[in-house]
Every structure is written in structure tokens, then in C-alpha cells.
Amino acid sequence: MALGLVLVFEGLFPFVSPGGWRRTFTRVLELQNGQLRFFGLCSILAGLALLWFAS
């Protein structure tokens, strides 16, 4: 069920605004490895916080 929700959320932005998604994705490709790792860490921590609050 969680994987299904992830796919729904991941698909919303490209469905609603494909041009905006393409511009955002192009900017993400220009980020340095350290910046990508930071955003990945923030995403992990946010997900863990949501799981903790939900339980």
C-alpha cells in the first residue's frame, strides 16, 4: 500500500505540469553529489518522522 501511495505522489507533478516537472528535473541533474545526498537525507528523515507520528 505504501509503494502505491509513493507512485501516486511521484506521478502527480508530471501529470499536472509536465513542463514544470521537466524544468525541475533538469535543475536536479545540475546539483552536486553533496547537495543530492543532503536532499536524500532530508527525505529519509521526513519519511521516518511521518512513520513515527503515524504509529
Phi and psi in radians as a Rosetta constraint file:
Dihedral C 1 N 2 CA 2 C 2 CIRCULARHARMONIC -1.116 0.35
Dihedral N 2 CA 2 C 2 N 3 CIRCULARHARMONIC -0.704 0.35
Dihedral C 2 N 3 CA 3 C 3 CIRCULARHARMONIC -1.115 0.35
Dihedral N 3 CA 3 C 3 N 4 CIRCULARHARMONIC -0.665 0.35
Dihedral C 3 N 4 CA 4 C 4 CIRCULARHARMONIC -1.085 0.35
Dihedral N 4 CA 4 C 4 N 5 CIRCULARHARMONIC -0.736 0.35
Dihedral C 4 N 5 CA 5 C 5 CIRCULARHARMONIC -1.137 0.35
Dihedral N 5 CA 5 C 5 N 6 CIRCULARHARMONIC -0.683 0.35
Dihedral C 5 N 6 CA 6 C 6 CIRCULARHARMONIC -1.054 0.35
Dihedral N 6 CA 6 C 6 N 7 CIRCULARHARMONIC -0.790 0.35
Dihedral C 6 N 7 CA 7 C 7 CIRCULARHARMONIC -1.119 0.35
Dihedral N 7 CA 7 C 7 N 8 CIRCULARHARMONIC -0.660 0.35
Dihedral C 7 N 8 CA 8 C 8 CIRCULARHARMONIC -1.103 0.35
Dihedral N 8 CA 8 C 8 N 9 CIRCULARHARMONIC -0.853 0.35
Dihedral C 8 N 9 CA 9 C 9 CIRCULARHARMONIC -1.125 0.35
Dihedral N 9 CA 9 C 9 N 10 CIRCULARHARMONIC -0.686 0.35
Dihedral C 9 N 10 CA 10 C 10 CIRCULARHARMONIC -1.156 0.35
Dihedral N 10 CA 10 C 10 N 11 CIRCULARHARMONIC -0.539 0.35
Dihedral C 10 N 11 CA 11 C 11 CIRCULARHARMONIC -1.506 0.35
Dihedral N 11 CA 11 C 11 N 12 CIRCULARHARMONIC -0.260 0.35
Dihedral C 11 N 12 CA 12 C 12 CIRCULARHARMONIC -1.111 0.35
Dihedral N 12 CA 12 C 12 N 13 CIRCULARHARMONIC -0.868 0.35
Dihedral C 12 N 13 CA 13 C 13 CIRCULARHARMONIC -1.115 0.35
Dihedral N 13 CA 13 C 13 N 14 CIRCULARHARMONIC -0.842 0.35
Dihedral C 13 N 14 CA 14 C 14 CIRCULARHARMONIC -1.130 0.35
Dihedral N 14 CA 14 C 14 N 15 CIRCULARHARMONIC -0.505 0.35
Dihedral C 14 N 15 CA 15 C 15 CIRCULARHARMONIC -1.256 0.35
Dihedral N 15 CA 15 C 15 N 16 CIRCULARHARMONIC -0.764 0.35
Dihedral C 15 N 16 CA 16 C 16 CIRCULARHARMONIC -1.334 0.35
Dihedral N 16 CA 16 C 16 N 17 CIRCULARHARMONIC -0.724 0.35
Dihedral C 16 N 17 CA 17 C 17 CIRCULARHARMONIC -2.458 0.35
Dihedral N 17 CA 17 C 17 N 18 CIRCULARHARMONIC 1.410 0.35
Dihedral C 17 N 18 CA 18 C 18 CIRCULARHARMONIC -1.089 0.35
Dihedral N 18 CA 18 C 18 N 19 CIRCULARHARMONIC -0.646 0.35
Dihedral C 18 N 19 CA 19 C 19 CIRCULARHARMONIC -1.145 0.35
Dihedral N 19 CA 19 C 19 N 20 CIRCULARHARMONIC -0.758 0.35
Dihedral C 19 N 20 CA 20 C 20 CIRCULARHARMONIC -1.131 0.35
Dihedral N 20 CA 20 C 20 N 21 CIRCULARHARMONIC -0.677 0.35
Dihedral C 20 N 21 CA 21 C 21 CIRCULARHARMONIC -1.121 0.35
Dihedral N 21 CA 21 C 21 N 22 CIRCULARHARMONIC -0.729 0.35
Dihedral C 21 N 22 CA 22 C 22 CIRCULARHARMONIC -1.113 0.35
Dihedral N 22 CA 22 C 22 N 23 CIRCULARHARMONIC -0.755 0.35
Dihedral C 22 N 23 CA 23 C 23 CIRCULARHARMONIC -1.118 0.35
Dihedral N 23 CA 23 C 23 N 24 CIRCULARHARMONIC -0.754 0.35
Dihedral C 23 N 24 CA 24 C 24 CIRCULARHARMONIC -1.104 0.35
Dihedral N 24 CA 24 C 24 N 25 CIRCULARHARMONIC -0.766 0.35
Dihedral C 24 N 25 CA 25 C 25 CIRCULARHARMONIC -1.131 0.35
Dihedral N 25 CA 25 C 25 N 26 CIRCULARHARMONIC -0.642 0.35
Dihedral C 25 N 26 CA 26 C 26 CIRCULARHARMONIC -1.105 0.35
Dihedral N 26 CA 26 C 26 N 27 CIRCULARHARMONIC -0.721 0.35
Dihedral C 26 N 27 CA 27 C 27 CIRCULARHARMONIC -1.141 0.35
Dihedral N 27 CA 27 C 27 N 28 CIRCULARHARMONIC -0.664 0.35
Dihedral C 27 N 28 CA 28 C 28 CIRCULARHARMONIC -1.102 0.35
Dihedral N 28 CA 28 C 28 N 29 CIRCULARHARMONIC -0.672 0.35
Dihedral C 28 N 29 CA 29 C 29 CIRCULARHARMONIC -1.127 0.35
Dihedral N 29 CA 29 C 29 N 30 CIRCULARHARMONIC -0.399 0.35
Dihedral C 29 N 30 CA 30 C 30 CIRCULARHARMONIC -1.496 0.35
Dihedral N 30 CA 30 C 30 N 31 CIRCULARHARMONIC -0.140 0.35
Dihedral C 30 N 31 CA 31 C 31 CIRCULARHARMONIC -1.244 0.35
Dihedral N 31 CA 31 C 31 N 32 CIRCULARHARMONIC 2.642 0.35
Dihedral C 31 N 32 CA 32 C 32 CIRCULARHARMONIC -1.318 0.35
Dihedral N 32 CA 32 C 32 N 33 CIRCULARHARMONIC 2.833 0.35
Dihedral C 32 N 33 CA 33 C 33 CIRCULARHARMONIC -1.024 0.35
Dihedral N 33 CA 33 C 33 N 34 CIRCULARHARMONIC -0.726 0.35
Dihedral C 33 N 34 CA 34 C 34 CIRCULARHARMONIC -1.085 0.35
Dihedral N 34 CA 34 C 34 N 35 CIRCULARHARMONIC -0.678 0.35
Dihedral C 34 N 35 CA 35 C 35 CIRCULARHARMONIC -1.163 0.35
Dihedral N 35 CA 35 C 35 N 36 CIRCULARHARMONIC -0.723 0.35
Dihedral C 35 N 36 CA 36 C 36 CIRCULARHARMONIC -1.113 0.35
Dihedral N 36 CA 36 C 36 N 37 CIRCULARHARMONIC -0.706 0.35
Dihedral C 36 N 37 CA 37 C 37 CIRCULARHARMONIC -1.100 0.35
Dihedral N 37 CA 37 C 37 N 38 CIRCULARHARMONIC -0.694 0.35
Dihedral C 37 N 38 CA 38 C 38 CIRCULARHARMONIC -1.083 0.35
Dihedral N 38 CA 38 C 38 N 39 CIRCULARHARMONIC -0.815 0.35
Dihedral C 38 N 39 CA 39 C 39 CIRCULARHARMONIC -1.150 0.35
Dihedral N 39 CA 39 C 39 N 40 CIRCULARHARMONIC -0.619 0.35
Dihedral C 39 N 40 CA 40 C 40 CIRCULARHARMONIC -1.116 0.35
Dihedral N 40 CA 40 C 40 N 41 CIRCULARHARMONIC -0.748 0.35
Dihedral C 40 N 41 CA 41 C 41 CIRCULARHARMONIC -1.100 0.35
Dihedral N 41 CA 41 C 41 N 42 CIRCULARHARMONIC -0.745 0.35
Dihedral C 41 N 42 CA 42 C 42 CIRCULARHARMONIC -1.073 0.35
Dihedral N 42 CA 42 C 42 N 43 CIRCULARHARMONIC -0.699 0.35
Dihedral C 42 N 43 CA 43 C 43 CIRCULARHARMONIC -1.138 0.35
Dihedral N 43 CA 43 C 43 N 44 CIRCULARHARMONIC -0.738 0.35
Dihedral C 43 N 44 CA 44 C 44 CIRCULARHARMONIC -1.084 0.35
Dihedral N 44 CA 44 C 44 N 45 CIRCULARHARMONIC -0.816 0.35
Dihedral C 44 N 45 CA 45 C 45 CIRCULARHARMONIC -1.123 0.35
Dihedral N 45 CA 45 C 45 N 46 CIRCULARHARMONIC -0.689 0.35
Dihedral C 45 N 46 CA 46 C 46 CIRCULARHARMONIC -1.124 0.35
Dihedral N 46 CA 46 C 46 N 47 CIRCULARHARMONIC -0.725 0.35
Dihedral C 46 N 47 CA 47 C 47 CIRCULARHARMONIC -1.123 0.35
Dihedral N 47 CA 47 C 47 N 48 CIRCULARHARMONIC -0.738 0.35
Dihedral C 47 N 48 CA 48 C 48 CIRCULARHARMONIC -1.136 0.35
Dihedral N 48 CA 48 C 48 N 49 CIRCULARHARMONIC -0.674 0.35
Dihedral C 48 N 49 CA 49 C 49 CIRCULARHARMONIC -1.121 0.35
Dihedral N 49 CA 49 C 49 N 50 CIRCULARHARMONIC -0.731 0.35
Dihedral C 49 N 50 CA 50 C 50 CIRCULARHARMONIC -1.102 0.35
Dihedral N 50 CA 50 C 50 N 51 CIRCULARHARMONIC -0.730 0.35
Dihedral C 50 N 51 CA 51 C 51 CIRCULARHARMONIC -1.130 0.35
Dihedral N 51 CA 51 C 51 N 52 CIRCULARHARMONIC -0.675 0.35
Dihedral C 51 N 52 CA 52 C 52 CIRCULARHARMONIC -1.157 0.35
Dihedral N 52 CA 52 C 52 N 53 CIRCULARHARMONIC -0.764 0.35
Dihedral C 52 N 53 CA 53 C 53 CIRCULARHARMONIC -1.177 0.35
Dihedral N 53 CA 53 C 53 N 54 CIRCULARHARMONIC -0.577 0.35
Dihedral C 53 N 54 CA 54 C 54 CIRCULARHARMONIC -1.288 0.35
Dihedral N 54 CA 54 C 54 N 55 CIRCULARHARMONIC -0.401 0.35
